[in-house]
């Protein structure tokens, strides 16, 4: 199993591997906010923005195996006074060569544990309808809240429905 650690500060040594991971995911069809083909410059710009945002409003974990980044996930705690009990899981990515071995589940378990220890009792996320991720979230005990047709474009540009999930934790 990979080592999972939280990244809390800018780490230039991670950028290249995080870009590889993002490009692998987008070019493999993951609907994570980008259209294919994803350029290296766009991937680098994205990770630069993530590193600039790290802190109270965004948390980042990476999974490493044999010294290489093979997965990642982000958590965006709500900063509104009436929403400090909730957070959104974002950008769960596992490199295509490492899928099917429980890495996504391990990343999600790590995020859920951190959220519970931080006083967050409700997590939300969205994912492409009919994706393999949808089944994984159900398997991990997430509840389907609903779906929005035509919500996001897949990497090929075609609009697709997204499914909203939630999970109460720490209780």
C-alpha positions as CSV (number, residue, x, y, z in Angstrom):
1,X,0.0,0.0,0.0
2,X,1.3,3.5,-0.7
3,X,2.3,6.0,1.8
4,X,-0.2,8.8,2.1
5,X,0.8,12.2,3.4
6,X,-0.6,15.7,3.7
7,X,1.2,18.4,1.7
8,X,0.8,21.7,3.5
9,X,3.3,24.0,1.8
10,X,4.6,24.6,-1.7
11,X,6.8,21.7,-2.8
12,X,8.3,22.3,-6.2
13,X,9.7,18.7,-6.3
14,X,6.1,17.4,-6.6
15,X,4.9,19.6,-9.5
16,X,6.2,17.4,-12.3
17,X,4.6,14.2,-11.0
18,X,1.4,15.9,-10.1
19,X,1.2,17.3,-13.6
20,X,1.8,13.7,-15.0
21,X,-1.0,12.4,-12.7
22,X,-3.4,15.1,-13.8
23,X,-2.6,14.7,-17.5
24,X,-3.0,10.9,-17.2
25,X,-6.4,11.3,-15.5
26,X,-7.7,13.8,-18.0
27,X,-6.4,11.9,-21.0
28,X,-8.0,8.8,-19.5
29,X,-11.4,10.4,-19.5
30,X,-11.7,11.7,-15.9
31,X,-14.0,14.7,-15.6
32,X,-12.0,16.8,-13.2
33,X,-12.4,20.3,-14.7
34,X,-10.2,20.1,-17.8
35,X,-10.6,19.3,-21.5
36,X,-8.3,17.0,-23.4
37,X,-5.7,17.3,-24.5
38,X,-4.5,19.0,-21.3
39,X,-1.3,20.9,-22.0
40,X,1.7,20.7,-19.6
41,X,1.5,24.5,-19.2
42,X,-2.2,24.3,-18.1
43,X,-1.4,21.4,-15.7
44,X,1.5,23.4,-14.2
45,X,-0.6,26.5,-13.8
46,X,-3.3,24.5,-12.1
47,X,-0.9,22.9,-9.5
48,X,0.7,26.4,-9.0
49,X,-2.8,27.6,-8.0
50,X,-3.3,24.7,-5.7
51,X,-0.1,25.3,-3.9
52,X,-0.9,29.0,-3.6
53,X,-4.3,28.1,-2.0
54,X,-3.1,25.5,0.5
55,X,-4.0,26.3,4.1
56,X,-7.3,26.9,5.8
57,X,-9.4,26.8,2.6
58,X,-7.7,23.8,0.8
59,X,-6.0,20.7,2.0
60,X,-3.9,18.3,-0.2
61,X,-2.9,14.7,0.3
62,X,-0.7,12.6,-2.0
63,X,-0.1,8.9,-2.2
64,X,3.4,7.8,-3.0
65,X,4.7,4.4,-4.0
66,X,8.4,3.8,-4.5
67,X,9.1,7.5,-4.2
68,X,6.6,8.5,-6.9
69,X,3.3,10.3,-6.7
70,X,0.6,7.9,-7.8
71,X,-2.5,9.5,-6.3
72,X,-3.9,12.7,-4.8
73,X,-7.1,14.2,-3.2
74,X,-8.1,17.6,-2.0
75,X,-10.5,18.8,0.7
76,X,-12.0,22.3,0.7
77,X,-13.4,23.1,4.1
78,X,-16.3,25.6,4.0
79,X,-15.2,28.9,5.6
80,X,-18.7,30.4,6.0
81,X,-19.8,30.7,9.6
82,X,-22.9,28.6,9.0
83,X,-20.9,25.9,7.1
84,X,-17.8,25.2,9.1
85,X,-19.1,21.7,9.7
86,X,-18.8,20.7,6.1
87,X,-16.2,20.3,3.4
88,X,-16.0,19.3,-0.3
89,X,-13.8,16.5,-1.5
90,X,-12.1,17.5,-4.8
91,X,-9.9,16.0,-7.4
92,X,-9.5,12.4,-6.3
93,X,-6.9,11.2,-8.8
94,X,-5.1,7.8,-9.1
95,X,-2.7,7.1,-11.9
96,X,-4.1,4.6,-14.4
97,X,-1.2,2.2,-13.7
98,X,-2.1,2.1,-10.0
99,X,-5.9,1.8,-10.2
100,X,-7.9,-1.2,-8.8
101,X,-5.6,-1.7,-5.8
102,X,-7.6,0.3,-3.2
103,X,-5.6,3.5,-3.5
104,X,-8.6,5.8,-4.0
105,X,-10.3,4.1,-1.0
106,X,-7.2,4.7,1.1
107,X,-7.0,8.4,0.1
108,X,-10.7,8.8,0.9
109,X,-10.3,7.1,4.3
110,X,-7.4,9.5,5.1
111,X,-9.5,12.6,4.1
112,X,-12.5,11.3,6.2
113,X,-10.3,10.7,9.2
114,X,-8.7,14.1,9.0
115,X,-12.1,15.8,8.6
116,X,-13.5,14.0,11.6
117,X,-10.6,15.0,13.7
118,X,-11.0,18.6,12.6
119,X,-14.6,18.8,13.6
120,X,-16.0,18.4,10.1
121,X,-19.2,16.3,10.2
122,X,-20.4,16.5,6.6
123,X,-18.6,15.8,3.4
124,X,-19.9,16.4,-0.1
125,X,-18.5,15.7,-3.6
126,X,-19.6,15.4,-7.2
127,X,-18.6,12.9,-9.9
128,X,-19.5,12.0,-13.4
129,X,-22.7,9.9,-13.6
130,X,-22.1,6.2,-14.5
131,X,-18.4,6.5,-13.8
132,X,-16.4,3.9,-11.9
133,X,-16.0,6.5,-9.2
134,X,-19.7,6.6,-8.6
135,X,-19.7,2.9,-7.6
136,X,-16.6,3.4,-5.4
137,X,-18.2,6.2,-3.5
138,X,-21.3,4.0,-2.8
139,X,-19.1,1.2,-1.7
140,X,-17.4,3.6,0.8
141,X,-20.7,4.4,2.3
142,X,-21.5,7.7,0.6
143,X,-25.1,8.6,-0.1
144,X,-26.3,9.8,-3.5
145,X,-28.1,13.1,-3.1
146,X,-29.2,13.7,-6.7
147,X,-27.9,14.5,-10.1
148,X,-27.7,17.5,-12.4
149,X,-28.0,16.8,-16.1
150,X,-25.5,18.5,-18.5
151,X,-23.5,19.8,-15.5
152,X,-20.0,19.4,-16.8
153,X,-18.2,18.5,-20.0
154,X,-16.1,15.3,-20.0
155,X,-12.6,15.7,-21.3
156,X,-13.9,15.1,-24.8
157,X,-16.2,18.2,-24.5
158,X,-19.5,16.4,-24.3
159,X,-21.8,17.5,-21.6
160,X,-22.7,14.9,-19.0
161,X,-24.7,14.6,-15.8
162,X,-23.0,14.8,-12.5
163,X,-24.0,13.0,-9.3
164,X,-23.8,14.7,-6.0
165,X,-22.9,12.6,-2.9
166,X,-22.7,13.3,0.8
167,X,-21.4,11.5,3.8
168,X,-21.9,12.3,7.5
169,X,-18.8,11.5,9.5
170,X,-17.4,11.7,13.0
171,X,-20.6,10.9,14.7
